[in-house]
Amino acid sequence: MKAAWISDAAGGDLSIRVGDTEAPAHADDRLLVNVEATGLTFGEPHWVTNGTMALPDGSKRPLPVIIGHEFAGRIAHVGAATNGFSVGDRVVGLIDFWRNGAAAQQASVLPSEITALPDAVSAVEASTLPIGALTAWQALFDFARLKAGETLLVHGGAGAVGTFAIQIAKGVGARVIATARGVEALALCRELGADEAIDTTTTRFEDVAGPVDVVFDTVGRDLLERSWQFVEPGARLVTISGEAEDAPSPERAKKLGIEAFWFIVKPDPAQLAEIIRWVADGRITAQVDRTYRLGEARQAFLDAESRAKRGKTVLTV
């Protein structure tokens, strides 16, 4: 089969290669999926080679590694020990990061990583959800416990995760303030429902945002550090930036009287199924920045360095 993979330890975009490789083998506890679309995460080459996404024993993953862990497609084979799915079923899912991904003609998945995909949602739309929307869902509900009437500040509102965070938060009745960079990004945040959009290239968010209950940071660096100084006692701060060693300090959070969390999204079919329902009934709109063919995977990574992104980049297979 054809696939896109990380070929060497350089870790950059130039390490992405596309070519022929062996199709995944049948296994009793796995299903094989004919992949139709795969969402790209541009930091993945660095995660794999610097050990962020290590194997369960802590060792680095041996190369090559097939990229693209969120996907949509159709079941091609069901293992003898699996149940709940049949050949031909449309599915969407998130493959654990320590295994080969789905930027390929076929992917091997566990039943616990996928959920049914209705005809009302396209494969391209669906392939943006298992990381972007699921990350936002878990950040806002599992960690921040966001409730109706609260105010959320989301950093990176026009990004692949931030676009979903705005919509999900509005969907539960929260007030949303989004930070972004540039006129188009600000317009997108407002279009998705943000009550206020702040251009970080011209304005300090802490000067205009006012008190918030939750900060969800998808950007890191200076915005995250300034958020520590901005939040008031009782607030919750959730970040997905950096690596495990960059996780918020419990001691610092306690001293400020806040709760602070860092996490990596995990497969959750039940949550993903609920997100799919929100997409199908119009409460969430997937933001597809650009699509490429599988054979253009390397070019997609190269292009990403030189342009602002609005939502998710998708490979079609």
C-alpha positions as CSV (number, residue, x, y, z in Angstrom):
1,M,0.0,0.0,0.0
2,K,1.0,3.6,-0.3
3,A,1.7,5.6,2.9
4,A,3.3,8.7,4.3
5,W,5.9,8.3,7.0
6,I,8.7,9.9,9.1
7,S,11.8,8.5,7.6
8,D,14.7,9.6,9.8
9,A,15.6,11.2,13.1
10,A,15.9,14.8,11.7
11,G,12.4,15.5,13.0
12,G,11.6,18.2,10.5
13,D,9.3,18.5,7.5
14,L,12.0,17.1,5.2
15,S,11.8,13.8,7.0
16,I,8.4,13.1,5.6
17,R,8.4,10.6,2.8
18,V,5.6,8.9,0.7
19,G,6.0,5.5,-1.0
20,D,5.0,1.8,-0.9
21,T,5.1,-0.2,2.3
22,E,3.5,-3.4,3.6
23,A,-0.2,-3.3,4.4
24,P,-1.0,-3.9,8.1
25,A,-1.5,-7.6,9.0
26,H,-4.7,-9.1,10.1
27,A,-5.1,-9.6,13.9
28,D,-7.9,-11.0,16.0
29,D,-8.3,-7.9,18.1
30,R,-8.0,-5.3,15.3
31,L,-10.0,-4.0,12.4
32,L,-8.5,-2.9,9.1
33,V,-9.9,0.4,7.7
34,N,-9.7,1.6,4.1
35,V,-8.7,5.2,4.9
36,E,-10.5,8.0,3.0
37,A,-9.1,11.0,4.9
38,T,-6.5,11.8,7.5
39,G,-6.1,14.9,9.6
40,L,-2.5,16.2,9.8
41,T,-0.7,17.4,12.9
42,F,2.3,19.4,11.9
43,G,4.2,18.9,15.1
44,E,4.2,15.1,14.7
45,P,7.7,14.7,13.2
46,H,9.2,16.4,16.2
47,W,7.1,14.5,18.7
48,V,8.2,11.2,17.3
49,T,11.9,12.0,17.1
50,N,12.3,13.9,20.4
51,G,10.5,11.2,22.4
52,T,7.3,13.1,23.3
53,M,5.3,10.3,21.8
54,A,7.4,7.4,23.1
55,L,6.5,3.8,23.3
56,P,4.7,2.6,26.5
57,D,8.1,1.5,28.0
58,G,9.5,5.1,27.5
59,S,11.8,4.3,24.6
60,K,11.7,6.2,21.3
61,R,9.7,4.8,18.5
62,P,11.7,3.0,15.8
63,L,11.5,4.6,12.4
64,P,9.9,4.8,9.9
65,V,6.6,5.8,11.5
66,I,3.4,6.3,9.5
67,I,1.9,9.7,10.3
68,G,-1.7,10.9,10.8
69,H,-3.6,9.5,13.7
70,E,-7.1,10.9,13.2
71,F,-9.0,9.5,10.2
72,A,-12.2,8.5,8.5
73,G,-12.9,5.5,6.3
74,R,-14.6,2.2,5.8
75,I,-14.1,-1.1,7.6
76,A,-12.3,-3.6,5.3
77,H,-11.7,-6.5,7.7
78,V,-12.9,-7.4,11.1
79,G,-10.8,-9.5,13.5
80,A,-12.2,-12.6,15.0
81,A,-12.2,-11.2,18.6
82,T,-13.8,-7.8,17.7
83,N,-17.4,-7.0,17.7
84,G,-19.7,-4.0,17.0
85,F,-18.5,-3.4,13.5
86,S,-19.0,-5.0,10.1
87,V,-17.2,-4.8,6.8
88,G,-18.3,-1.7,4.9
89,D,-19.2,0.4,8.0
90,R,-18.2,4.0,7.9
91,V,-16.1,4.9,10.9
92,V,-14.0,7.7,12.3
93,G,-11.4,7.4,15.0
94,L,-8.1,8.2,16.7
95,I,-5.2,5.8,16.7
96,D,-3.0,5.9,19.8
97,F,0.1,8.0,19.1
98,W,2.6,5.2,19.8
99,R,1.4,3.1,16.9
100,N,1.5,3.7,13.1
101,G,-1.0,6.3,12.0
102,A,-3.5,6.4,9.1
103,A,-1.8,8.5,6.4
104,A,-2.0,5.3,4.3
105,Q,-4.4,3.3,2.1
106,Q,-5.1,1.0,5.1
107,A,-4.8,1.4,8.9
108,S,-5.0,-1.1,11.7
109,V,-7.3,0.1,14.5
110,L,-8.7,-1.2,17.8
111,P,-12.5,-1.2,18.3
112,S,-12.0,1.1,21.3
113,E,-10.5,3.8,19.0
114,I,-13.4,4.3,16.6
115,T,-17.1,5.1,16.4
116,A,-19.7,5.0,13.6
117,L,-19.7,7.8,11.1
118,P,-23.2,8.7,9.7
119,D,-23.6,9.6,6.0
120,A,-24.5,13.2,7.0
121,V,-20.8,13.9,7.9
122,S,-18.1,13.7,5.1
123,A,-14.9,11.8,5.6
124,V,-12.9,15.0,5.2
125,E,-15.0,16.8,7.9
126,A,-14.8,13.7,10.2
127,S,-11.0,13.5,9.9
128,T,-10.7,16.9,11.6
129,L,-12.6,15.8,14.8
130,P,-10.7,13.0,16.6
131,I,-7.8,15.3,17.7
132,G,-9.1,18.8,17.2
133,A,-12.6,18.5,18.5
134,L,-11.9,15.7,21.0
135,T,-9.0,17.7,22.5
136,A,-11.3,20.7,22.9
137,W,-14.0,18.6,24.4
138,Q,-11.7,16.9,27.0
139,A,-10.1,20.2,27.9
140,L,-13.4,22.0,28.5
141,F,-15.3,19.2,30.2
142,D,-12.9,16.6,31.6
143,F,-10.4,19.2,33.0
144,A,-11.9,22.7,33.1
145,R,-15.5,21.5,33.9
146,L,-16.8,24.5,32.0
147,K,-20.4,25.4,32.8
148,A,-23.1,27.6,31.3
149,G,-22.7,31.2,32.2
150,E,-18.9,31.0,32.7
151,T,-16.4,32.9,30.7
152,L,-13.7,31.0,28.6
153,L,-10.6,32.6,27.2
154,V,-9.1,30.4,24.4
155,H,-5.7,31.2,23.0
156,G,-5.4,30.3,19.3
157,G,-9.1,30.5,18.5
158,A,-8.5,30.2,14.8
159,G,-6.4,27.0,15.0
160,A,-7.3,23.3,14.6
161,V,-8.3,23.0,18.3
162,G,-9.4,26.5,19.1
163,T,-12.1,26.6,16.4
164,F,-13.8,23.7,18.1
165,A,-13.3,25.1,21.6
166,I,-15.2,28.2,20.6
167,Q,-18.1,26.3,19.2
168,I,-18.3,23.7,22.0
169,A,-18.1,26.4,24.7
170,K,-20.9,28.4,23.0
171,G,-22.9,25.1,22.7
172,V,-23.1,24.8,26.5
173,G,-23.9,28.5,27.1
174,A,-20.5,29.9,28.0
175,R,-19.2,33.4,27.1
176,V,-16.1,33.1,24.9
177,I,-13.1,35.4,24.4
178,A,-10.7,34.2,21.7
179,T,-7.2,35.4,20.9
180,A,-5.8,35.1,17.3
181,R,-3.5,36.8,14.9
182,G,-4.7,38.9,12.0
183,V,-7.9,40.2,10.5
184,E,-9.0,36.9,8.9
185,A,-8.4,34.8,12.0
186,L,-10.3,37.3,14.2
187,A,-13.2,37.2,11.7
188,L,-13.3,33.4,11.8
189,C,-13.4,33.4,15.6
190,R,-16.4,35.8,15.6
191,E,-18.1,33.7,12.8
192,L,-17.8,30.6,15.0
193,G,-19.5,32.4,17.9
194,A,-16.7,34.2,20.0
195,D,-18.2,37.1,21.9
196,E,-14.9,38.9,21.7
197,A,-11.8,38.4,19.5
198,I,-8.5,39.9,20.5
199,D,-5.6,40.4,18.0
200,T,-2.5,39.4,19.9
201,T,-0.3,41.2,17.3
202,T,-1.7,44.6,18.4
203,T,-3.3,44.1,21.8
204,R,-2.4,42.6,25.1
205,F,-5.2,40.2,26.0
206,E,-4.8,40.9,29.7
207,D,-5.6,44.6,29.1
208,V,-9.0,44.0,27.6
209,A,-10.3,40.5,28.5
210,G,-11.5,41.1,32.0
211,P,-12.1,38.3,34.5
212,V,-12.4,34.7,33.2
213,D,-13.3,31.4,34.7
214,V,-11.3,29.2,32.4
215,V,-8.2,29.7,30.2
216,F,-7.6,27.1,27.5
217,D,-4.2,27.6,25.9
218,T,-3.4,25.9,22.6
219,V,-0.4,28.2,21.8
220,G,2.0,28.2,24.7
221,R,5.1,30.3,25.0
222,D,4.5,33.9,26.1
223,L,0.7,33.6,26.0
224,L,0.7,30.8,28.5
225,E,3.2,32.5,30.8
226,R,1.2,35.7,30.8
227,S,-2.0,33.7,31.4
228,W,-0.5,32.5,34.7
229,Q,-0.2,36.1,35.8
230,F,-3.7,37.0,34.4
231,V,-5.9,34.4,36.1
232,E,-7.6,35.1,39.4
233,P,-8.1,32.7,42.3
234,G,-10.7,30.0,41.6
235,A,-10.0,29.9,37.8
236,R,-8.9,26.8,35.8
237,L,-6.1,26.9,33.3
238,V,-5.7,24.1,30.8
239,T,-2.9,23.9,28.3
240,I,-1.9,21.4,25.5
241,S,1.3,23.2,24.6
242,G,4.8,21.9,25.1
243,E,5.6,18.5,26.5
244,A,5.0,16.6,29.7
245,E,7.9,18.3,31.5
246,D,6.3,21.6,30.6
247,A,3.1,20.7,32.5
248,P,1.9,23.4,34.9
249,S,3.5,23.2,38.3
250,P,1.0,22.1,41.0
251,E,2.9,24.2,43.5
252,R,2.5,27.3,41.4
253,A,-1.2,26.7,40.8
254,K,-1.7,26.2,44.6
255,K,0.1,29.4,45.4
256,L,-2.2,31.3,43.0
257,G,-5.4,29.5,44.2
258,I,-6.2,28.0,40.8
259,E,-6.3,24.6,39.1
260,A,-3.9,24.0,36.2
261,F,-3.7,21.0,33.8
262,W,-1.7,19.8,30.8
263,F,-2.8,16.8,28.8
264,I,-2.6,14.9,25.6
265,V,-5.9,13.8,24.0
266,K,-6.9,10.2,24.3
267,P,-9.2,8.1,22.2
268,D,-12.8,8.1,23.5
269,P,-15.5,6.7,21.2
270,A,-18.4,7.8,23.4
271,Q,-17.2,11.4,23.4
272,L,-16.4,11.3,19.7
273,A,-19.8,9.9,19.0
274,E,-21.4,12.9,20.8
275,I,-19.2,15.3,18.8
276,I,-20.3,13.6,15.6
277,R,-23.9,14.2,16.7
278,W,-23.1,17.9,17.2
279,V,-21.6,18.1,13.7
280,A,-24.5,16.3,12.1
281,D,-27.1,18.6,13.6
282,G,-25.1,21.8,12.9
283,R,-23.9,22.7,16.4
284,I,-20.3,22.2,15.3
285,T,-18.8,23.1,11.9
286,A,-15.5,21.5,10.9
287,Q,-12.9,24.0,9.7
288,V,-10.9,22.5,6.9
289,D,-8.0,24.8,6.0
290,R,-6.7,22.9,3.0
291,T,-6.7,19.4,1.5
292,Y,-3.9,17.5,-0.2
293,R,-3.7,14.1,-1.8
294,L,-1.8,11.4,0.1
295,G,1.1,11.7,-2.3
296,E,1.4,15.4,-1.4
297,A,2.0,14.8,2.3
298,R,5.5,16.2,2.3
299,Q,4.4,19.3,0.4
300,A,1.7,19.8,3.0
301,F,4.2,20.0,5.7
302,L,6.5,22.4,3.8
303,D,3.6,24.7,2.9
304,A,2.5,24.9,6.5
305,E,5.6,26.7,7.5
306,S,4.8,29.7,5.3
307,R,1.1,30.4,5.8
308,A,-1.4,31.1,8.5
309,K,-3.8,28.2,9.0
310,R,-7.5,28.4,9.6
311,G,-8.5,25.0,11.1
312,K,-7.2,21.6,10.0
313,T,-5.2,20.4,7.0
314,V,-6.4,17.0,5.6
315,L,-4.9,14.4,3.4
316,T,-7.4,12.6,1.1
317,V,-6.6,9.0,0.3
